[in-house]
Amino acid sequence: MIHNKTHSNKEIFEYHYFLVKDTFKIRYGIAPCYEKPAKGIFLLLHGRSEFIEKYKWVAKQLQKKGFQVVSPDWRGQGLSSRELENRHKGHINRFDDYVDDLAALYLRVIEPQRLPVYILAHSMGGHIALRFMSRHPLKIKKAVLASPMIDITMPAIMKPVSKLLSKKLSKTQFAKKYTIGSGDYSVRKAKFKGNNLCHDLEKYRILHNEIANNPDLAIGGVTWGWLNAAFESIEVLKQDDIIAKISTPILMISAQKDSIVSSKAQEKLSSKLPNCSFLSIKGAFHELFFEEIGINNQLWDAFNRFVVE
């Protein structure tokens, strides 16, 4: 394990790396618990195109509640190793790689501490959390999934075409090419007005401010390979035998006005999961942690009721 410890007075995280397959570096942050003993550890799992620094304020909330926080940068994101030479391309060959990396983090960093382990996840992080919990049903005490990526929202006429196209292209040299309309990160494209992510200007700026501080955090759109891997993993989560294995108590929080992932798919899966409560927050966009205060308070109120029950 590599211990490149880099943290300043402003940082609540201590950053470390570990290797997978001898060459691939996965970065993770640890935000220590100031209460002794700690109530447990929260795995804080962010979404596609995000990174640890964006969630510093969320980690602080968990610290205040008496928890240690451990948060990884997914492979191909943040300051973990990128899959392609153009580091802006969001690429993965299969979502199982994300799940394997999370399992490796659990084994090396979480398990030795012998504390209750919880998950707080957003979007793609929620998807990976569900896949992880289906493999390891007893490792997580409770999980809160905000806007989990159960399915991707796109026009009905486009979805079957996108599935077929991504499946075919992922087997060719186009697997590592951007999908139509995707490209490198550009702050010029980041317009708060008319955005479909959140209603809070200051929180909207967090990601872009962090990228301005460290451009290596930036990531652009997805490749055909990533899109195919996502569709394949979405199908895995539709399998009844996979769903039945996810016995962890789950609170699934849906954003009513989510245009990124499907709230209908979230509600449908929540009704099939063995131990899941479902909450839809009226008027909310996709990024529930970065929403305006009224919506954000509803999320944390539900979190508090669920975690302390």
Helices and strands as residue ranges (DSSP letters): E 14-20, E 24-31, E 40-45, G 52-55, H 56-64, E 67-72, H 96-105, I 106-110, G 111-113, E 117-122, H 124-135, E 142-146, H 158-169, G 173-176, G 187-189, H 201-213, G 215-217, H 224-236, H 240-244, E 250-255, H 263-272, E 276-281, G 288-290, H 293-308
